[in-house]
Amino acid sequence: MDYQYVAYTQDKRLVKGKLAAASEEAATNLLSYGGYQVVSLKVTVPFFNASKLRAHLSRVKPKEIIMFSRQLALLLESGTDIVTTLDLLQSQVTNAGFKRVIGEMAADIRGGSSLSSAMGRHPRVFPEIYYRTIAAGEQGGNLDVVLRQMADYLERGATTQKKIKSALTYPIMLGVVGTVVVGVIVTYVMPSFISLYTAFGAKLPLPTRILINVSDWLIHNGLYLLLGVIIVAGLGYLYSKTPAGRYRRDKLLLTLPVIGRINQLSELSRCCRTMALLFRVGLPLPEILTQAIRGTNNRVMTKALAETQQELIRGEGLSKPMAKRDVFLPLMVQMTGVGEETGNLDSTLATVAQSYEVEADDKVSTAIGLIQPALVVIIALAVGFLAISMLSAMYSIYGQVNI
């Protein structure tokens, strides 16, 4: 932060100035070391601060949090105190926003806050499950172990998302390019051929007549069609933001063919990973389910977990309430029951999570493997139909002219 100060020098001269420091205490110490006696010190809030704006706009990526967690664990394990560790890590970070966050965390800890509390003041960088797990590690005295576990947890999630994005990149690009090519041909190329065909007055084959009618309709009504699509999409988006709409949307995402199974496996694997991690660090089951609820974005899963939590509090255990709800697959229910009986709930849930992750990866690969050839076939048929329509019309005109 930037501070504006008024102070006396050693020869009793009154001076004014500005300096940057992590906190008010740090600014006072800096001035004292320089031989100044502080009269007033206040934070300066400029009308426009470009560096601060860049810091707010620079998003902290998961890989940066993962690296930060591993380095923090290593330095703490070596015996370095937490403030010195954060100062060292701040000097190595290149992301302006993350650098500012680490500096504020160090200042908070100097002021008496715990690491988890300091992280909790930055929810856009550290998710709730992260700093609550860190709080459990602080209480248990195994902070370095918990930091490594959180790094592994975040890394698995980031790896899964990266696989899905990379797998979908080619089909999406192929679909966009194919749509653009067909749209350009129908909208701009076909009108030229239509005027040519009309000039000859020849009888055109059926494929050409269909193509001309479609092209003519799109030219005259395309704007209305686009406007209608935008309106329907907007209304659908607004409805999906309501509680009922979001619940229906999330339920649809879990029941769609192929995609629904992948979404369900992804949600359950994330839930199992979260529960296994939090159980391992010693949180009670009701609190674990609370964090699992906050960690899911699917309202159907949220409702099922909330109902399970209520029945757990009433003394029905964990596996029995899960068995009453179809959203929890049989393997998860059975392994949860085994974990409750043996006391190894973290190990059994971690096994379930790994199994679901492998199955989800296989199904994603299979779906992508089907999407790519399907898109190629659809685009080939569309382009082939266009080519046949235009060529057959040209041959038809040529034949009728010669006759």
C-alpha positions as CSV (number, residue, x, y, z in Angstrom):
1,M,0.0,0.0,0.0
2,D,1.0,3.6,-0.6
3,Y,1.2,5.9,2.5
4,Q,1.4,9.7,2.7
5,Y,3.4,10.9,5.7
6,V,4.3,14.1,7.5
7,A,7.4,13.8,9.8
8,Y,10.2,15.7,11.5
9,T,13.8,15.1,10.5
10,Q,16.6,14.8,13.0
11,D,17.4,18.5,12.5
12,K,13.7,19.4,13.3
13,R,12.6,20.1,9.7
14,L,9.0,19.2,8.8
15,V,8.9,17.1,5.6
16,K,6.1,15.5,3.6
17,G,6.3,12.5,1.3
18,K,5.0,9.1,0.1
19,L,6.3,5.6,0.5
20,A,5.1,2.0,-0.2
21,A,4.8,-0.5,2.6
22,A,2.9,-3.7,3.5
23,S,1.2,-2.2,6.5
24,E,1.0,1.0,8.6
25,E,3.3,-0.5,11.2
26,A,5.8,-1.4,8.5
27,A,5.7,2.2,7.1
28,T,6.2,3.6,10.6
29,N,9.2,1.3,11.1
30,L,10.7,2.3,7.7
31,L,10.5,6.0,8.6
32,S,11.9,5.5,12.1
33,Y,14.9,3.6,10.6
34,G,15.4,6.6,8.3
35,G,15.6,9.0,11.2
36,Y,12.1,10.5,10.9
37,Q,9.7,11.2,13.7
38,V,6.2,10.5,12.3
39,V,3.6,13.2,12.8
40,S,0.8,11.8,10.6
41,L,0.5,8.7,8.3
42,K,-2.4,7.9,6.1
43,V,-3.2,5.6,3.2
44,T,-3.3,7.3,-0.2
45,V,-6.1,6.3,-2.5
46,P,-5.3,7.6,-6.0
47,F,-8.1,8.2,-8.5
48,F,-6.6,5.7,-10.9
49,N,-3.9,3.1,-10.0
50,A,-2.9,1.2,-13.0
51,S,-0.7,-1.3,-11.2
52,K,-3.4,-2.1,-8.7
53,L,-5.9,-2.5,-11.5
54,R,-3.6,-4.9,-13.3
55,A,-3.2,-6.8,-10.0
56,H,-7.0,-7.2,-9.6
57,L,-7.5,-8.2,-13.3
58,S,-4.6,-10.8,-13.3
59,R,-6.3,-14.1,-12.5
60,V,-4.3,-16.5,-10.3
61,K,-4.1,-19.9,-12.1
62,P,-4.5,-23.2,-10.3
63,K,-0.9,-24.2,-11.2
64,E,0.4,-21.1,-9.4
65,I,-1.6,-22.1,-6.2
66,I,-0.2,-25.7,-6.6
67,M,3.4,-24.5,-6.9
68,F,2.9,-22.0,-4.0
69,S,1.5,-24.8,-1.8
70,R,4.4,-27.2,-2.5
71,Q,7.0,-24.5,-1.9
72,L,5.3,-23.3,1.3
73,A,5.3,-26.8,2.6
74,L,9.0,-27.3,1.8
75,L,10.1,-24.1,3.5
76,L,7.9,-24.7,6.6
77,E,9.3,-28.3,6.8
78,S,12.9,-26.9,6.7
79,G,12.1,-24.8,9.8
80,T,11.6,-21.3,8.2
81,D,9.0,-19.2,9.9
82,I,5.8,-18.4,8.1
83,V,6.4,-14.7,7.6
84,T,9.9,-15.2,6.2
85,T,8.5,-18.0,4.0
86,L,5.8,-15.7,2.5
87,D,8.3,-12.9,1.9
88,L,10.6,-15.4,0.0
89,L,7.7,-16.7,-2.1
90,Q,6.4,-13.2,-2.8
91,S,9.7,-12.3,-4.3
92,Q,9.6,-15.3,-6.7
93,V,6.0,-14.9,-7.9
94,T,5.5,-13.1,-11.3
95,N,1.7,-12.7,-11.2
96,A,1.1,-9.2,-9.9
97,G,-2.3,-10.1,-8.3
98,F,-0.8,-13.1,-6.5
99,K,2.2,-11.1,-5.4
100,R,-0.1,-8.5,-3.8
101,V,-2.2,-11.3,-2.1
102,I,0.9,-12.9,-0.6
103,G,2.1,-9.5,0.7
104,E,-1.2,-8.8,2.3
105,M,-1.2,-12.3,3.9
106,A,2.3,-11.7,5.4
107,A,1.1,-8.3,6.8
108,D,-2.0,-10.0,8.3
109,I,0.2,-12.7,10.0
110,R,2.5,-10.0,11.4
111,G,-0.6,-8.5,12.9
112,G,-1.5,-11.7,14.7
113,S,-3.7,-13.6,12.2
114,S,-3.3,-17.2,11.4
115,L,-2.3,-18.5,7.9
116,S,-5.8,-19.9,7.3
117,S,-7.5,-16.6,8.4
118,A,-5.2,-14.6,6.1
119,M,-6.0,-16.9,3.2
120,G,-9.7,-16.6,4.0
121,R,-9.6,-12.9,3.3
122,H,-8.9,-13.8,-0.4
123,P,-11.6,-16.2,-1.5
124,R,-11.0,-15.4,-5.2
125,V,-7.6,-16.9,-4.9
126,F,-8.0,-19.6,-2.2
127,P,-11.3,-21.5,-2.2
128,E,-13.1,-22.2,1.0
129,I,-12.1,-25.8,1.2
130,Y,-8.4,-24.8,0.9
131,Y,-8.2,-22.4,3.8
132,R,-10.5,-24.5,6.0
133,T,-8.2,-27.5,5.4
134,I,-5.2,-25.3,6.2
135,A,-7.0,-24.4,9.5
136,A,-7.3,-28.1,10.4
137,G,-3.6,-28.6,9.6
138,E,-2.7,-25.7,11.9
139,Q,-4.7,-27.2,14.7
140,G,-3.2,-30.7,14.1
141,G,0.4,-29.4,13.8
142,N,0.9,-31.0,10.4
143,L,0.6,-27.9,8.2
144,D,3.3,-29.0,5.7
145,V,1.6,-32.4,5.2
146,V,-1.8,-30.7,4.6
147,L,-0.3,-28.3,2.2
148,R,1.1,-31.1,0.1
149,Q,-2.3,-32.9,0.2
150,M,-4.1,-29.8,-1.0
151,A,-1.5,-29.4,-3.8
152,D,-2.2,-32.9,-4.9
153,Y,-6.0,-32.3,-4.7
154,L,-5.8,-29.2,-6.8
155,E,-3.5,-30.8,-9.3
156,R,-5.9,-33.7,-9.9
157,G,-8.7,-31.3,-10.6
158,A,-6.6,-29.1,-12.9
159,T,-5.4,-32.1,-14.8
160,T,-8.9,-33.4,-15.4
161,Q,-10.1,-30.0,-16.6
162,K,-7.1,-29.7,-18.9
163,K,-7.7,-33.2,-20.4
164,I,-11.3,-32.3,-21.2
165,K,-10.5,-28.9,-22.7
166,S,-7.7,-30.4,-24.9
167,A,-10.0,-33.2,-26.0
168,L,-12.8,-30.9,-27.0
169,T,-10.6,-28.3,-28.8
170,Y,-10.4,-30.1,-32.1
171,P,-14.1,-31.0,-32.4
172,I,-15.1,-27.5,-31.6
173,M,-12.7,-25.9,-34.1
174,L,-13.9,-28.4,-36.7
175,G,-17.5,-27.6,-36.1
176,V,-17.0,-23.9,-36.2
177,V,-14.9,-24.0,-39.4
178,G,-17.5,-26.3,-41.1
179,T,-20.4,-24.1,-40.0
180,V,-18.6,-20.9,-41.3
181,V,-17.8,-22.6,-44.7
182,V,-21.3,-23.8,-45.2
183,G,-22.7,-20.4,-44.1
184,V,-20.5,-18.5,-46.5
185,I,-21.4,-20.8,-49.4
186,V,-25.1,-20.6,-48.8
187,T,-25.2,-16.8,-48.1
188,Y,-22.7,-15.4,-50.5
189,V,-21.8,-18.0,-53.2
190,M,-25.3,-19.4,-53.9
191,P,-26.9,-16.0,-54.8
192,S,-24.5,-15.7,-57.7
193,F,-25.4,-19.1,-59.0
194,I,-29.1,-18.4,-58.5
195,S,-29.0,-15.3,-60.8
196,L,-27.2,-17.4,-63.4
197,Y,-29.8,-20.2,-63.2
198,T,-32.6,-17.7,-63.4
199,A,-31.0,-16.1,-66.5
200,F,-31.1,-19.4,-68.4
201,G,-34.6,-20.2,-67.3
202,A,-33.8,-23.9,-67.3
203,K,-35.5,-26.6,-65.2
204,L,-33.3,-27.3,-62.2
205,P,-32.9,-30.7,-60.5
206,L,-34.5,-31.2,-57.1
207,P,-31.3,-30.8,-54.9
208,T,-30.6,-27.5,-56.5
209,R,-34.2,-26.3,-56.0
210,I,-34.0,-27.3,-52.3
211,L,-30.7,-25.5,-51.9
212,I,-32.0,-22.3,-53.7
213,N,-35.1,-22.2,-51.5
214,V,-33.0,-22.7,-48.3
215,S,-30.5,-20.0,-49.4
216,D,-33.3,-17.6,-50.4
217,W,-35.1,-18.2,-47.1
218,L,-31.9,-17.6,-45.1
219,I,-31.2,-14.4,-47.0
220,H,-34.6,-12.9,-46.3
221,N,-35.2,-14.4,-42.8
222,G,-31.7,-15.0,-41.5
223,L,-31.7,-11.9,-39.3
224,Y,-35.0,-12.8,-37.8
225,L,-33.8,-16.4,-37.2
226,L,-30.6,-15.0,-35.5
227,L,-32.7,-12.6,-33.4
228,G,-35.0,-15.4,-32.4
229,V,-32.1,-17.6,-31.4
230,I,-30.6,-14.8,-29.3
231,I,-34.0,-14.2,-27.5
232,V,-34.6,-17.9,-26.8
233,A,-31.0,-18.3,-25.5
234,G,-31.4,-15.1,-23.4
235,L,-34.6,-16.3,-21.9
236,G,-33.1,-19.8,-21.3
237,Y,-30.1,-18.2,-19.6
238,L,-32.3,-16.0,-17.3
239,Y,-34.4,-19.0,-16.4
240,S,-31.3,-21.1,-15.6
241,K,-30.3,-18.4,-13.1
242,T,-33.5,-19.0,-11.0
243,P,-33.4,-21.7,-8.4
244,A,-36.0,-23.9,-10.2
245,G,-34.2,-23.3,-13.6
246,R,-30.8,-24.1,-12.3
247,Y,-32.0,-27.3,-10.6
248,R,-33.7,-28.4,-13.8
249,R,-30.5,-27.6,-15.8
250,D,-28.3,-29.5,-13.4
251,K,-30.6,-32.5,-13.4
252,L,-30.6,-32.5,-17.2
253,L,-26.7,-32.4,-17.1
254,L,-26.8,-35.6,-15.1
255,T,-29.3,-37.4,-17.2
256,L,-28.2,-36.6,-20.8
257,P,-27.0,-39.6,-22.8
258,V,-23.2,-40.1,-22.5
259,I,-22.5,-36.6,-21.2
260,G,-24.8,-37.2,-18.2
261,R,-22.7,-40.1,-17.0
262,I,-19.5,-38.2,-17.4
263,N,-20.9,-35.3,-15.4
264,Q,-22.1,-37.6,-12.7
265,L,-18.7,-39.4,-12.4
266,S,-16.9,-36.1,-12.3
267,E,-19.1,-34.7,-9.6
268,L,-18.8,-37.9,-7.5
269,S,-15.1,-38.2,-7.9
270,R,-14.6,-34.6,-6.8
271,C,-16.9,-35.2,-3.8
272,C,-15.0,-38.3,-2.8
273,R,-11.7,-36.6,-3.1
274,T,-12.9,-33.7,-0.9
275,M,-14.3,-36.0,1.7
276,A,-11.2,-38.2,1.8
277,L,-8.9,-35.2,2.1
278,L,-10.9,-33.6,4.9
279,F,-11.4,-36.9,6.8
280,R,-7.6,-37.5,6.6
281,V,-6.9,-34.1,8.3
282,G,-9.3,-34.9,11.1
283,L,-12.5,-32.8,10.4
284,P,-15.8,-34.3,11.7
285,L,-18.2,-35.8,9.1
286,P,-20.9,-33.1,9.3
287,E,-18.3,-30.4,8.6
288,I,-16.8,-32.6,5.8
289,L,-20.2,-32.8,4.2
290,T,-20.7,-29.1,4.5
291,Q,-17.4,-28.5,2.6
292,A,-18.5,-31.2,0.0
293,I,-21.8,-29.3,-0.5
294,R,-19.9,-26.0,-1.0
295,G,-17.5,-27.7,-3.4
296,T,-20.1,-28.8,-5.9
297,N,-21.8,-26.6,-8.5
298,N,-24.6,-29.1,-9.3
299,R,-27.8,-28.3,-7.4
300,V,-29.0,-31.9,-7.6
301,M,-25.8,-33.1,-5.9
302,T,-26.1,-30.2,-3.4
303,K,-29.6,-31.3,-2.4
304,A,-28.6,-35.0,-2.1
305,L,-25.6,-34.1,0.1
306,A,-27.6,-31.8,2.3
307,E,-30.2,-34.4,2.9
308,T,-27.5,-37.0,3.6
309,Q,-25.9,-34.6,6.1
310,Q,-29.2,-34.1,8.0
311,E,-29.8,-37.9,8.3
312,L,-26.1,-38.3,9.3
313,I,-26.7,-35.8,12.2
314,R,-29.8,-37.8,13.2
315,G,-27.5,-40.8,13.7
316,E,-28.2,-42.8,10.5
317,G,-24.6,-42.9,9.4
318,L,-23.2,-42.0,6.0
319,S,-23.7,-44.9,3.7
320,K,-27.4,-45.6,4.5
321,P,-28.6,-42.1,3.6
322,M,-26.5,-42.3,0.4
323,A,-28.2,-45.5,-0.6
324,K,-31.6,-43.8,-0.6
325,R,-30.5,-41.4,-3.4
326,D,-29.9,-42.5,-7.0
327,V,-27.3,-39.7,-7.6
328,F,-24.8,-41.8,-5.5
329,L,-23.7,-44.8,-7.5
330,P,-23.6,-48.3,-5.9
331,L,-19.8,-48.4,-5.7
332,M,-19.6,-45.2,-3.7
333,V,-22.3,-46.4,-1.3
334,Q,-20.7,-49.8,-0.8
335,M,-17.2,-48.5,-0.3
336,T,-18.5,-45.8,2.1
337,G,-20.1,-48.5,4.2
338,V,-16.9,-50.5,4.2
339,G,-14.9,-47.4,5.2
340,E,-17.4,-46.7,8.1
341,E,-17.0,-50.2,9.4
342,T,-13.2,-50.4,9.1
343,G,-12.5,-46.8,10.1
344,N,-10.6,-46.2,6.8
345,L,-13.1,-43.9,5.2
346,D,-10.4,-41.7,3.6
347,S,-8.7,-44.7,1.9
348,T,-12.0,-46.2,0.5
349,L,-13.2,-42.8,-0.7
350,A,-9.9,-42.1,-2.4
351,T,-10.1,-45.5,-4.1
352,V,-13.7,-44.6,-5.3
353,A,-12.5,-41.2,-6.6
354,Q,-9.7,-42.8,-8.6
355,S,-12.0,-45.4,-10.0
356,Y,-14.5,-42.8,-11.1
357,E,-11.8,-40.5,-12.6
358,V,-10.5,-43.4,-14.7
359,E,-14.0,-44.3,-15.9
360,A,-14.8,-40.6,-16.6
361,D,-11.5,-40.3,-18.6
362,D,-12.4,-43.4,-20.6
363,K,-15.9,-42.2,-21.4
364,V,-14.6,-38.7,-22.4
365,S,-12.1,-40.3,-24.7
366,T,-14.8,-42.5,-26.2
367,A,-17.2,-39.6,-26.6
368,I,-14.5,-37.5,-28.3
369,G,-13.6,-40.4,-30.5
370,L,-17.3,-40.6,-31.7
371,I,-17.7,-36.8,-32.0
372,Q,-14.8,-36.2,-34.4
373,P,-15.8,-38.7,-37.1
374,A,-19.4,-37.7,-36.7
375,L,-18.5,-34.0,-37.3
376,V,-16.4,-35.0,-40.3
377,V,-19.2,-37.0,-41.8
378,I,-21.8,-34.2,-41.2
379,I,-19.6,-31.6,-42.8
380,A,-18.7,-33.9,-45.7
381,L,-22.4,-34.5,-46.3
382,A,-23.2,-30.8,-46.2
383,V,-20.4,-29.8,-48.5
384,G,-21.1,-32.8,-50.8
385,F,-24.8,-31.8,-51.0
386,L,-23.7,-28.3,-52.0
387,A,-21.3,-29.5,-54.6
388,I,-23.8,-32.0,-56.1
389,S,-26.6,-29.3,-56.2
390,M,-24.4,-26.8,-58.1
391,L,-22.8,-29.3,-60.4
392,S,-26.0,-31.1,-61.3
393,A,-27.6,-27.7,-62.1
394,M,-24.8,-26.8,-64.4
395,Y,-25.0,-30.1,-66.2
396,S,-28.8,-29.7,-66.5
397,I,-28.5,-26.2,-67.9
398,Y,-25.8,-27.3,-70.3
399,G,-27.9,-30.2,-71.5
400,Q,-31.0,-28.1,-72.0
401,V,-29.1,-25.4,-73.8
402,N,-27.6,-27.9,-76.3
403,I,-31.0,-29.3,-77.0
